[in-house]
Amino acid sequence: MIDKIALTLLIVGGLNWGSIGLFRFDIVAWIFGSQAAIGSRIVYALVGLAALWCVSLLFRPTSEAVAENNR
């Protein structure tokens, strides 16, 4: 469940960065009024924490690898 939440937050962050890169438009700052608004800062912090969590996904064995080891 935490993995799915983290991936969802990373998608939100990726879409936001894409809009900044392509259109110079920060969706999160627009929703909350500014980049300095507490809501924006919370979203940015959650996306950052989600990214740290997802680093662990790179080092976890896949379900296929686990199934092969159990044979």
N, C-alpha and C positions, 0 to 999 in steps of 0.2 A: 504494500500500500504506500509506504514512504517513497519507494522508487517511482511509482506513478505520479505522486504529488511533485517530486523533484523534477521529473521529466516535463511535467506540465508547466512548472515554473520556468524551466529552461526554454521551453517553446515560447512562452510569453516574453521572456527576455530576448530571445533571438528575433522574434517578430518586431519588438521594439527597436533593437539595434538595426535591423533591416530598414525600418522606416526612417531611422535617423540617417543611415548611410545613403539611402536612395532619395529621400524627400526632405531631409533636414527637419523632421517632425518627430518629436518625442511624445509618444502616445501616453506613457505613464504620467509625464509632467502635465500634459494637456488634461488628463482625467482629474488629477489632484490639484491643478492650479499652477504649480511650478516644480522645479527639481528640488527645491529646498523644503517643500511641504512635507509634513510628517508622513502622510500617506505614500508619497513618492519614495521617501527614504526607506520606509518599511518594505515596499515592493522591491526596491533595489537590493536591500539587505537580504531578503528572502531568496531572490534570484541568485545572489552570490553564495549563500549557504547551500542552495540546491546544487549549484555547480560543484562545490566541494564534496557534497554527498555523492554526486554522480561520478566523481573520480574513482570511487570504490567499485563502480560497475565495470570499469576497465580491467580490474584485477580479480573479479569473481569468476569462478568457473561457470560455463554455460550449462544448461540442463543436459545438452548432448554429451558434454565431457563427463558430467557426473554419471550419466547412464552408462557410458562406456567403461568407466572405472568400476561400476557395480557389477559388471558382467563377469 
